[in-house]
Amino acid sequence: MFDVYVGIGIRGIDLIDVVSVPVGIDVYPFGYKNLSVVIEAANYIGSTYNIAGSIGFRYRFSKNRNKVKQ
């Protein structure tokens, strides 16, 4: 099971300096939503244009260990 997400971010102090649009996927390999593998790519639009990617693990601390619904 997996979830896909899209977001928007802005960075700047007095005026908007950089706008980013991250797109990612959470994969739940063990059937619980507490642990997931995260793959994300984000573009950064400002004075230059960059794309950054990342991969990692996410663990959510929760008393309720929700199983992934099939």
FENDA-V128774 format. One record per residue. N is the residue number from 1. SS is DSSP state (H for helix, E for strand, - for the rest). OMEGA is omega as a letter, one per 30 degrees, with the letter a starting at -180 (* if undefined). Layout:
n: {N;N}
ss: {SS;SS}
omega: {OMEGA;OMEGA}
//
This chain:
n: {1;2;3;4;5;6;7;8;9;10;11;12;13;14;15;16;17;18;19;20;21;22;23;24;25;26;27;28;29;30;31;32;33;34;35;36;37;38;39;40;41;42;43;44;45;46;47;48;49;50;51;52;53;54;55;56;57;58;59;60;61;62;63;64;65;66;67;68;69;70}
ss: {-;E;E;E;E;E;-;-;E;E;E;-;-;-;-;-;-;E;E;E;E;E;E;E;E;E;E;-;-;-;-;E;-;-;E;E;E;E;E;E;E;E;E;E;E;-;-;-;E;E;E;E;E;E;E;E;E;E;E;-;-;-;-;-;-;-;E;-;-;-}
omega: {a;l;l;l;l;l;l;l;l;l;l;a;a;l;a;a;a;l;l;l;l;l;a;l;l;l;a;a;a;l;l;a;l;a;l;l;a;l;a;l;a;l;a;a;l;l;l;a;a;l;l;l;l;l;a;l;l;l;l;l;a;l;a;a;a;l;l;l;a;*}
//
